[in-house]
Amino acid sequence: MPFLCEAFAPPATPVAEPPPRAVISTVETVLLTALHQDVGLALWLRDMPEGWKREVAPLASAGPFRAMGEGTPDDALDAAAAALPGPAPLNLLADALRLAHMFAALTRSEHVRLRFDGVTGDACRKFHVDAVGLRLLVTYAGPGTQWTMADQDSVPHEVPLGAVALFRGRARPGGHVLHRSPPISHLPEARRRRLVLCIDEAGCC
């Protein structure tokens, strides 16, 4: 009878999952790291053009609003732009379209869900993980999204203005980084206006 080494092998030891990571860089290819299961946040730091705050201020001051579109990146942006309470700067629309195409390529999907939020109050103040696969967030005006490492970091970090944050949601297995909309009700009135771009995979919750 042949010797069966498998029968005498010791039981497998469970391998502990590595803690989630946040990968931060000034190079846009950092967004690719969000596809790694142990990366809960890929953060692309970038400088916005001179005069950007002044350019987006009229739209940010029109909040609160939510303007959403779904479909190909071009169709989703067209629908969201048409639902805005006022005209959007061409630079803003061009940036959103570029990010929508990048997001579609990352997720290997022909369709995305895109929205612009004009936020004037405290929304989603609790740290959470979204019920999506990946979620891209950019704050164009006002305080940025706050994030923290679960059970590792009690002090929240703030995503800088214009930076691209790509969070892993519950629909994708792996590590997750908690995030929330920053509380703004206590801030001076001039700082209580946020303009946020959100891009998700189409059809997600």
Secondary structure, 3 states (H helix, E strand, C coil): CCCCHHHHCCCCCCCCCCCCEEEEECCHHHHHHHHCCCEEEEEECCCCCCCHHHHHHHHHCCCCEEEEEEECHHHHHHHHHHCCCCCCCHHHHHHHHHHHHHHHHHHCCCCEEEEEEEECCCCCCCCECCCCCEEEEEEEECCCCEEECCCCCCCCEECCCCCEEEEECCCCCCCCCEEECCCCCCCCHHHCCEEEEEEEECCCC
